[in-house]
Amino acid sequence: MDRNGQPTGDGGDLELRVLTRQFGDHRAVDRVSFEVPGGTLTGFVGSNGAGKTTTMRMIMGVLSVTSGEVLWRGRPVTREDRREFGYMPEERGLYPKQPILDQLVYLGRLRGMTAAGAKATVLEHLELLGLAERAKDHVEKLSLGNQQRVQIIAALMGHPQALVLDEPFSGLDPVAVDGMADLLRAHTARGVPVLFSSHQLDLVERLCERLVILKQGRVVAAGTPDDLRASSIVRQRLVLSGDAGWVRDVPGVHVVDVDGRSALLEVVEPEAEQRLLTTAVSRGSLRQYSPERPTLAQIYREVTE
């Protein structure tokens, strides 16, 4: 949408190159490099303290960069560029005693929107996020989840050329999550790169075209979900007609989990696979043997443990 709420088709790529941030002797972000292509939702995941918020603050210029650089459309990002970015920080910044509608219209005006355009955009977003009937309420009267929705709308006001969102889905109910996802997709549809952090791995897996996993300030995995699955450990699902406990005794097979007749396993030695299947067939109990698609949670554990 343009400054008055009309769709546009311009976006760009956001890129980080060996970005580093040092706090005294502690290196919070260590040579982080990844790209957020225009028109994509990129999930940014990692444990508390992994460096996600620090990285986002450097992208937005809230924190200075110790070394490395942030690029926008192939060149170093400028202060003027950042003014066109939508940012949702970890610390929320709403005025508790102001009506929601007035506050958001004011923020839209600061971003260069007309009063009429800002009001129309705010009302549309409030409707999408289920807050239309609360437009005249003061922020302090809202639940934390609803305050989160208002903060999201504030980040989307104006004409954001890129979106950097720190835990935007935190505290939202499933209906609000779906509404938020639709809003973000509307922005990616016009070419905007969207980077958001989240601890909700199932949500990231459902929404994102690209993922970046951070551990102790370093990128340990990045790419599309299919890229990450292709590089993940191959596991097999074995289903038998009887109890599968005996597979623990097969040499060259690492058993991840056994649950009654079903076992999830990794073949450590190539020749062990034939030994496993021969034994299963000889017992007359083989029902299924097939690769199992790893979830993002499984991939996350693999690369961060």
C-alpha positions in Angstrom: 0.0 0.0 0.0 1.1 3.6 -0.6 1.0 6.3 2.0 -2.7 6.6 1.6 -3.4 2.9 1.7 -3.2 2.0 -2.0 -1.4 -1.1 -3.3 2.1 -0.7 -4.9 4.6 -3.1 -6.3 8.0 -1.9 -5.1 10.2 -3.7 -2.6 13.8 -4.8 -2.3 16.3 -7.2 -0.7 17.7 -6.8 2.8 21.1 -8.3 3.3 23.4 -8.7 6.3 27.1 -9.2 5.7 29.4 -10.5 8.5 27.5 -8.4 11.0 29.1 -8.3 14.4 28.3 -6.6 17.7 30.6 -6.6 20.7 29.6 -5.6 24.2 32.9 -5.3 26.1 34.3 -8.8 26.1 31.0 -10.4 25.0 30.4 -10.9 21.3 26.6 -11.0 21.1 26.4 -11.2 17.3 29.3 -13.0 15.5 29.8 -12.4 11.8 26.1 -13.0 10.9 25.3 -13.1 7.2 22.0 -13.8 5.6 19.6 -12.3 3.1 15.9 -11.5 3.4 14.7 -11.4 -0.3 12.0 -9.1 -1.3 8.5 -10.6 -1.3 9.4 -13.3 1.3 8.6 -14.1 4.9 11.8 -15.0 6.7 11.6 -16.5 10.2 14.4 -15.7 12.6 14.6 -18.3 15.4 16.9 -19.1 18.3 16.9 -19.4 22.0 16.8 -16.5 24.4 20.1 -14.7 24.2 21.0 -16.1 20.8 21.3 -12.5 19.4 18.1 -12.1 17.4 17.0 -8.8 19.1 20.5 -7.4 18.9 20.7 -8.2 15.2 17.3 -6.6 14.5 18.4 -3.5 16.4 21.5 -3.2 14.2 19.4 -3.5 11.1 17.3 -0.6 12.3 20.2 1.5 13.5 19.1 1.4 17.1 22.4 -0.2 17.9 25.7 0.6 16.2 27.5 -2.1 14.3 30.9 -3.2 15.6 31.8 -4.6 12.1 30.1 -5.8 9.0 27.3 -4.0 7.2 23.6 -4.0 6.4 22.7 -3.6 2.7 19.4 -2.4 1.3 18.9 -3.0 -2.5 22.5 -3.9 -2.9 24.0 -0.8 -1.2 24.7 0.2 2.4 21.5 1.1 4.2 21.0 4.8 5.1 19.1 6.6 7.8 16.6 7.7 5.1 16.1 4.0 4.1 15.4 3.0 7.6 12.7 5.7 7.9 10.8 3.7 5.3 11.1 0.4 7.3 8.4 -0.8 9.6 9.8 -1.9 12.9 8.3 -3.7 15.9 10.8 -3.6 18.8 11.0 -6.0 21.7 10.0 -3.2 24.0 6.6 -1.9 23.0 6.1 1.9 22.7 2.4 2.8 22.9 0.9 5.7 24.7 -1.4 4.0 27.3 -3.8 6.9 27.9 -4.5 7.8 24.3 -7.4 6.3 22.2 -6.2 3.6 19.8 -7.5 5.2 16.6 -6.1 8.7 17.4 -2.8 7.3 18.3 -2.4 5.2 15.2 -3.6 8.0 12.9 -1.0 10.2 14.6 1.7 7.7 13.9 0.6 7.4 10.3 0.8 11.2 9.9 4.4 11.0 11.2 5.1 8.5 8.5 3.8 10.9 5.8 0.2 9.7 5.4 -2.7 12.1 5.0 -5.2 12.1 7.9 -7.9 10.5 5.7 -5.5 7.9 4.4 -4.2 7.1 7.8 -7.7 6.7 9.3 -8.8 4.4 6.5 -5.8 2.2 6.9 -6.1 2.0 10.7 -9.7 1.1 10.5 -9.0 -1.6 7.9 -6.2 -3.1 10.1 -8.3 -2.9 13.3 -11.1 -4.8 11.5 -8.6 -7.5 10.2 -7.2 -8.0 13.7 -10.6 -8.0 15.5 -10.3 -4.6 17.2 -12.8 -2.5 15.2 -15.1 -2.1 18.2 -12.2 -1.0 20.4 -11.0 1.9 18.2 -11.9 4.6 20.7 -10.7 2.8 23.8 -7.5 3.8 25.5 -4.6 1.4 25.1 -4.3 0.8 28.8 -7.8 -0.7 28.8 -6.7 -3.5 26.4 -5.4 -6.9 27.3 -1.7 -7.5 26.6 -2.7 -9.5 23.5 -4.8 -6.7 22.1 -2.0 -4.2 22.9 0.2 -6.4 20.8 -2.2 -6.1 17.9 -2.1 -2.3 18.1 1.7 -2.4 18.2 1.6 -4.5 15.1 -0.6 -2.0 13.3 1.8 0.8 14.3 4.7 -1.1 12.6 2.6 -1.5 9.4 1.6 2.1 9.1 2.7 4.3 6.2 4.4 2.7 3.3 7.0 0.2 4.8 9.6 -0.9 2.3 10.8 -3.6 4.7 9.4 -5.1 7.9 11.6 -6.1 10.9 9.4 -7.5 13.6 10.6 -8.8 17.0 8.1 -11.5 18.3 5.0 -10.1 16.5 2.9 -13.2 17.2 3.6 -13.3 21.0 0.4 -13.3 23.0 -1.9 -13.5 20.0 -4.8 -16.0 19.9 -5.2 -18.2 16.8 -7.7 -15.9 15.1 -5.3 -12.9 15.5 -2.4 -15.0 14.3 -4.3 -15.8 11.1 -5.2 -12.1 10.6 -1.6 -11.1 11.2 -0.3 -13.7 8.7 -2.7 -12.3 6.1 -1.5 -8.8 6.7 2.1 -9.8 6.3 1.4 -11.8 3.1 -0.3 -8.6 1.7 3.0 -6.8 2.2 5.2 -9.6 0.7 2.8 -9.7 -2.3 4.1 -6.3 -3.2 7.7 -7.3 -2.9 8.5 -6.3 0.7 11.0 -8.4 2.6 9.7 -9.4 6.1 12.0 -10.6 8.9 10.3 -11.7 12.1 11.6 -13.5 15.2 9.5 -16.1 17.0 9.8 -18.9 19.5 6.7 -20.6 17.9 8.5 -23.0 15.6 5.3 -24.6 14.3 4.0 -21.2 13.3 7.3 -20.3 11.6 7.2 -23.6 9.7 3.7 -22.9 8.5 4.3 -19.3 7.4 7.8 -18.8 6.2 9.5 -19.2 2.8 12.9 -18.9 4.4 14.4 -19.6 7.9 17.5 -18.4 9.7 18.5 -20.2 12.9 20.8 -18.4 15.3 22.9 -20.0 18.2 25.1 -18.0 20.5 25.3 -15.1 18.0 26.1 -17.2 15.0 24.0 -18.5 12.1 23.9 -22.3 12.3 21.4 -22.9 9.5 19.7 -20.8 6.8 17.6 -21.4 3.7 14.2 -22.6 2.6 12.4 -25.3 4.6 13.2 -27.8 1.9 16.9 -26.7 1.9 17.1 -27.3 5.7 15.3 -30.7 5.4 17.6 -31.8 2.6 20.7 -31.1 4.8 19.1 -32.7 7.9 19.8 -36.2 9.2 17.8 -38.8 7.3 15.5 -40.7 9.6 13.3 -43.7 8.8 9.9 -44.7 10.2 9.6 -48.4 10.8 6.2 -49.8 11.6 5.8 -53.5 12.6 2.8 -55.7 13.4 4.3 -56.4 16.8 6.4 -54.6 19.4 9.4 -52.8 17.9 11.6 -52.8 20.9 14.0 -55.4 19.3 15.3 -52.8 16.8 17.4 -51.3 19.7 19.6 -54.4 19.4 20.4 -54.1 15.7 24.0 -53.1 15.2 24.6 -49.9 13.1 21.1 -48.5 13.8 20.5 -45.6 16.1 17.0 -45.7 17.5 15.6 -42.2 18.1 12.3 -43.3 19.6 10.2 -46.5 20.0 6.5 -46.4 20.7 4.9 -49.8 20.6 4.9 -51.1 17.1 6.5 -47.9 15.6 10.2 -46.8 15.7 12.0 -43.7 14.4 15.6 -44.5 13.6 18.8 -43.5 11.8 20.8 -46.0 9.8 24.4 -45.3 10.9 26.1 -48.0 8.9 24.8 -48.7 5.3 24.8 -52.5 5.7 22.7 -52.2 8.8 19.6 -51.3 6.8 19.5 -54.6 5.0 20.1 -56.4 8.3 17.2 -54.5 9.9 14.8 -55.2 7.0 15.8 -58.9 6.7 15.1 -59.4 10.4 11.8 -57.6 10.2 10.6 -59.7 7.3 11.8 -62.9 8.9 9.6 -62.1 11.9 6.7 -61.5 9.5 6.1 -58.2 11.0 7.1 -55.4 8.5 4.3 -53.0 7.8 6.1 -49.8 6.8 9.6 -48.5 6.2 9.9 -45.0 4.8 11.8 -41.7 5.2 10.2 -39.3 7.7 10.1 -35.6 6.9 11.7 -33.8 9.8 9.8 -30.9 11.4 11.4 -27.6 12.0 11.5 -28.4 15.7 13.6 -31.5 14.9 15.9 -29.5 12.6 16.3 -26.8 15.2 17.3 -29.3 17.9 19.8 -30.9 15.5 21.6 -27.6 14.7 21.5 -26.0 18.2 22.3 -28.9 20.5 
